[in-house]
Amino acid sequence: MATVRSLRDSLPLFWLLLAVPALVQLLGWWSGRIDTMDMLAPTGETSARLMIAAMLIGPLMALIGPRGWLRWLLARRRSFGVAAFSYAVLHTAFYAVDMGNVADMLAEALAPGIWTGWAALVLFLPLAATSNNAAMRSLRAGWKTVQRMVYPAALLTLLHWAWVHNNYTAALAHLAPLALVWLILVMRRLLQNFPSPQPSSGV
C-alpha cells in the first residue's frame, strides 16, 4: 500500500507520464515512420489538451467540491501547464523544421492561423517562467495576475487550431468541457444572487 501511494505521489513518475506522447511521437519521427509535417498536429493538439486540463481543475473543484482526486490533480496543475508549454515549444520547433527557412516563416507570419499561434506562445512564456514556488513568493499577489494570461492564450490557441485546419469543430469540442463547467458555475452564482420570492401574508 505504501508503495502504491509512493508511486501515486511521485512527481517524476507523473512527468514521465506527461512525456510519453512526446517520446512516442519523437521516436516515430526519428525512425522515419512519421514525417516532420505530421508531427505538427499531434504536438499542437497535446499542448492544447494539457492546457485545457490545467484550466479545468479549479472550476471543476468549485463546482463539485474538493474531492480527493481533484486535490491530487490540483497539486499537479502547474505540471500540466508547463507540459502544455513544452509541447507548444515542440510544436513550434517542428513547424520551423518543416518550413525550412526563416524567409518562408516570415512570409506567412501575418496569416490568421499563424500569428495566433505565435501570440499564444508568447503569452505562454511568462506563464511557464513563473510556474514555480520561487516566482510565487517573489510576485505574491501579482502571481495570479500573470497566470490569468492563460485565458487569452487559450483563446488564441483555439483560433490557431480552428484557422489552421479551417475547421472549428475539433477545437470547440475540446473546449466544450471547460465552457460547460464555467457556464454551470455562472448560472449557479446568478441563481444564488437572485432574490427568492417572499411568501405572501394571509389576510
C-alpha positions, 0 to 999 in steps of 0.5 A: 500500500505504501508503495502504491501511494509512493508511486501515486505521489511521485512527481517524476513518475507523473512527468514521465507520464506527461512525456510519453506522447512526446517520446512516442511521437519523437521516436516515430519521427526519428525512425522515419515512420512519421514525417516532420509535417505530421508531427505538427498536429499531434504536438499542437493538439497535446499542448492544447489538451494539457492546457485545457486540463490545467484550466479545468481543475479549479472550476471543476473543484468549485463546482463539485467540491474538493474531492480527493482526486481533484486535490491530487490533480490540483497539486499537479496543475502547474505540471500540466501547464508547463507540459502544455508549454513544452509541447507548444515549444515542440510544436513550434520547433517542428513547424520551423523544421518543416518550413525550412527557412526563416524567409518562408516563416516570415512570409506567412507570419501575418496569416490568421492561423499563424500569428495566433499561434505565435501570440499564444506562445508568447503569452505562454512564456511568462506563464511557464517562467513563473510556474514555480514556488520561487516566482510565487513568493517573489510576485505574491499577489501579482502571481495570479495576475500573470497566470490569468494570461492563460485565458487569452492564450487559450483563446488564441490557441483555439483560433490557431487550431480552428484557422489552421485546419479551417475547421472549428469543430475539433477545437470547440469540442475540446473546449466544450468541457471547460465552457460547460463547467464555467457556464454551470458555475455562472448560472449557479452564482446568478441563481444564488444572487437572485432574490427568492420570492417572499411568501405572501401574508394571509389576510 
